Amino acid sequence: MGPFRKPQRSVGAGQEPAVDKSVEDETTADLARIADEMEVWDGSAGADSVPAAEQGRMAALARKLGRSLGRGAKDGAVGLVDRLMAAAPRIKVRDVATLRAHHPDARSAEELADRIAAAGARASGAVGAGAGAAAMMPVPAAMPVEIAAELLAVASVEFKMIAELYEAYGQPAQGNAKQRALAYLSVWSERRGLDVASPATILALSKTAGLRTALRKRLTRAGVRKLPSLAPLMVGAAAGAYVNRRDTAKLAAEIRRDLRERRPSDPSYWLTARPDPDEP
């Protein structure tokens, strides 16, 4: 599993490592909290701006996540996939009415999407800044856990960003919470704006075997890309923030390009969700 290995206690032949359910639940809750940090950004500042206070708060959350991962029984990309899939349904996704209320100055879907994308990039940058600073610490043995924590934290932020971009363009996923989560995870793994408003698509995306494979490959590729950024000349808060902001902004642009090509599920969704009933 390359960059994701961590020391393991030996177990007897044929035995599985014991899974501490409380640790699993803690990790899931940590990921949901990290994704919720995206709501701190109001989109008024540029995506390159990561205030020190927010950077510190996100770094603290990422460190806590790393400690949870270090105590867990599962490691490797498969373990990360399990945690991401468990956390996704618990990540709060704001509907278009809530998003418009949070961003009353956004007068169109494009303007609202601009703010969501900027918030996602800045939150991702804050995660990268914290992880980059941690990478400068003289503890190479802990590095795989740092990478794993950063990958899951960024994936959670990008999951929320993707789901809210779909809301902004009037194309929210259908189905129950788990089905919607699987749909947006599929979008994240493929980096394409899939049509998740179709019941037939939701049914197809609910088959988790293929999704697990896609998520594992995506996380593994991302982990391998992270390794050079942790080299002596590349580490640090600034480098970590820059790389994450750039990658998340690129993902948002790719998803938005696909969403623009489809009509909203409800042509009147934008007016229906307006925060001011008297708005024209």
Secondary structure, DSSP 8 states (H G I E B T S, - for coil): -GGG--------TT------HHHHHHHHHHHHHHHHGGGG--S-S-TT---HHHHHHHHHHHHHHHHHHHHSS--HHHHHHHHHHHHGGGS----HHHHHHH-TT--SHHHHHHHHHHHHHHHHHHHHHHHHHHHTSS-GGGHHHHHHHHHHHHHHHHHHHHHHHHHHTT----SSHHHHHHHHHHHHHHTS----SSHHHHHHHT-HHHHHHHHHHHHHHHHHHHHHHTSTTT-SHHHHHHHHHHHHHHHHHHHHHHHHTS--SSTTHHHHT-SSTT--
